[in-house]
Amino acid sequence: MAETLHIGRKIARIRELKGIKQEALAIDLNISQQTVSNFEKSEKIEDEVLNKIAKALGVAPEAIKNFNEEAVINYFNTFNDNSFTNGAYNAFSCNFNPIDKWLEVIEENKRLYNEKVELLERLLASEREKNELLRNK
């Protein structure tokens, strides 16, 4: 039962499911990676801090407080469960694993993030070149 009350583990699990590294979360929160690690080891976190973490993770604070990994797994398993008797559900046949799709989306987000970082680095290099040219005139 202690697992359901450990807010730090819930934060860590949501962060992992969203494909966010501790370092990235730390940057968003303007704190150190070690502080994020300490939060994730904490059983309780002040509401003000929890609100900031929730915002950085893109979830409501209540989503963190009420997070239940078993419920998430059961939710995804319902997509592959063909035992429904309701006709509307029987009409829906999922021929892919939603978790695989989710992981694909996470990988795509990582790829886009890396592209964005590369673009920003090129823009910064270009601005440095411009500044250097202006200084040499």
Stockholm file with secondary structure:
# STOCKHOLM 1.0

chainA/1-137         MAETLHIGRKIARIRELKGIKQEALAIDLNISQQTVSNFEKSEKIEDEVLNKIAKALGVAPEAIKNFNEEAVINYFNTFNDNSFTNGAYNAFSCNFNPIDKWLEVIEENKRLYNEKVELLERLLASEREKNELLRNK
#=GR chainA/1-137 SS CHHHHCHHHHHHHHHHHTTCCHHHHHHHHTSCHHHHHHHHHCSCCCHHHHHHHHHHHTSCHHHHHTCCHHHHHHHHHHTTCCCCCSHHHHHCCCCSCHHHHHHHHHHHHHHHHHHHHHHHHHHHHHHHHHHHHHHHC
#=GC SS_cons         CHHHHCHHHHHHHHHHHTTCCHHHHHHHHTSCHHHHHHHHHCSCCCHHHHHHHHHHHTSCHHHHHTCCHHHHHHHHHHTTCCCCCSHHHHHCCCCSCHHHHHHHHHHHHHHHHHHHHHHHHHHHHHHHHHHHHHHHC
//
